[in-house]
Amino acid sequence: MTLTKLTGAFFCGTMLAFAMPAAAETTLSIYISSQHQPQVWRQAMDKYEAANPDVKVKIETGGNTSEAQAQYLNTVMSAKDTSLDVLILDVIRPAQFAAAGWTSDFADKNMSAYLPAYAGANTVDGKVIALPAFADSQFLYYRKDLLEKYGIQPPKTWDELKAAAKKISEGEGNANLQGLSFQGKAIEGAVCTFLLPYWSQGKNLTENGKLTFDREAAIKSLSLWKSFVDDGVSKKNIAEVGTDDTRKEFQAGNAIFAVNWSYAWAQAQGKESAVADKVGVARLPAVAGGEQATCLGGWEWGVSAYSKHQDEAKKLVEYLSSQDVSKFMAINGSLLPTYAGLYKDADVLKSAPWFADALQVVETAKPRPVTPRYNEVSEVIRTTVNSVLAGVSTPEQGADQIEARLKRILR
């Protein structure tokens, strides 16, 4: 080949190379609650981007409560907004979002590897509508150092907790140290507040979608929580306390006991925590003569039905819901795994030893009422709990209000 031909061939090849478009880069926008350690999820997504250089993941963070997140996502989805591709959803919401047509299905997805509660929560009418992000349930956090100082074992009943809190409070003489912090604000956590002692009495709120309300058990539940306020074990303004308020109070060393979700563990062990290495975790107490009960929580990944990148978004969710990422988040974020085997994993237990006892709690946690009208059920319970704790209603009036309103909703 002559120099002229070589030069011509090189020139044409070079022009062809310049003419060919570079591989398009896909940017996925993912919504994560600001309380669920987006900085740790960011690390998991960095690994995904490294393995998939044609994909970039952008995190959008939202409110600190399930209600705030749902309100925002309801607005976005109702508008058929295409700006979000992947959504993190409270375990109570995938079925609602799927019924509204807001999320896409995962065809032929086998859910057998996940904990049964989460496989069930994400499957409706045989369709997989979301994939698990992490498991959760409520636990009793306690000041291990203070219980040891006063020779007290973790309480098995609420009466034992009240007695322990009073003994320690009197011994410490610290006006800023409250006995028990829990959620009294009119948020989703207050639904669990009501249900813990209600369930402990062997009662269910619904069965097969029908109301099975027990007025006496409801009165006993509401009276129990009000007694913590009236007896000075919990702060007078407990009706203003939300989930992260409880976390902050306990982390600051201002509470002996706290009812909270698993995410609070990592925060309590942080450098800025006043109680690092002083924290114990146990099952929540029972009412006298009852069974210990806890509320099932957890968060799920859904793909927006309005995403313009369906395949890429589903691939990302498959990764985020994988066993490898579940282990990574357990070790680095103390988020409970959605795979049973990880509760025995040596690396996980080295990071969070209390996970060894957490599987039984998660597996036996009870789901909140399953109904398409759950938002209305939740609103009735949480506002009533808040009203009773604020002293606006008596426990008897509160029980009557819940029963009357739920009868209209769950006919």
Salt bridges, closest charged atoms under 4 A:
ASP46 OD1 - ARG42 NE 3.02
GLU49 OE2 - ARG42 NH2 3.15
ASP90 OD1 - ARG368 NH2 3.93
ASP105 OD2 - LYS127 NZ 3.93
ASP145 OD2 - ARG143 NH2 2.89
GLU172 OE2 - LYS149 NZ 2.82
GLU188 OE2 - ARG368 NH1 2.99
ASP214 OD2 - LYS203 NZ 3.32
GLU216 OE2 - ARG215 NH1 3.36
ASP230 OD1 - LYS226 NZ 2.73
ASP231 OD2 - LYS162 NZ 3.14
ASP244 OD2 - ARG247 NH2 2.92
GLU249 OE2 - LYS235 NZ 2.67
GLU318 OE1 - LYS109 NZ 2.85
ASP345 OD2 - LYS327 NZ 3.28
ASP347 OD2 - LYS327 NZ 3.06
GLU376 OE1 - ARG373 NH2 2.69
GLU379 OE1 - ARG405 NH2 2.78
ASP400 OD1 - ARG215 NE 2.57
GLU403 OE2 - LYS407 NZ 3.71
